[in-house]
Amino acid sequence: MGVVREVKRGDTTFIFCDDYCKDTTPEEVQASKKRLGEIAYPALRAKYLREEKTG
């Protein structure tokens, strides 16, 4: 495992490694992007709507 980057934010440390996606197929990349969108979109939309109501 090769650590590419380490980022600290508060009490959390994010460690990015190059072995996670080294052998990833294009289909796996698309599936990961889709899943990320399924998780992130509702949260981002809710944040936007909250800000719109208060702003």
N, C-alpha and C positions, 0 to 999 in steps of 0.2 A: 504494500500500500504506500503510495507516494502522496504525502500531504502537499497540496498545491498552494493552499491559502488557509490561514487561520484568522478569524475575525472575532473580537470580543465586543459584546454589547451588554452592558450591565453585568448581570450574573450569568449570562449565557455565552457560550463559546461555540461558534460555528466552525467546523473543520471540513474543508473541501478536499477530497481525494481524487486522484486521476484514474483510479482503478474502477470506479463505479460505472463510468460510461465508455470506457476504452473499447469494449467489445459489443457495444449496443447496436442493434440493427435499426434501420430507419423505421420499421414498424414499432419497435419498442419505444423509440423517441416520440413518435406520434401518440402512442398510448399514454406516455408520461405527460405530454403536453395537454392531452384531453383531460386526464385526471386532475392535473394542476388547475385547469380552467374550471372544472366541476367544483373544486374546493374553493378557489380564490374568488370566482365571479360573485357568488352570493354574498360573501363577506364585503367585497368592494362595493357592490350595489347597495347593501344595507348602510354602509358608511356614507355613501353619497346621498342617500335618501335622508339620513339623520342630519347631515350637514345642510341639506336643502331646506329642511323644516326649521332649523335653528338659525339659519343664516339670513 
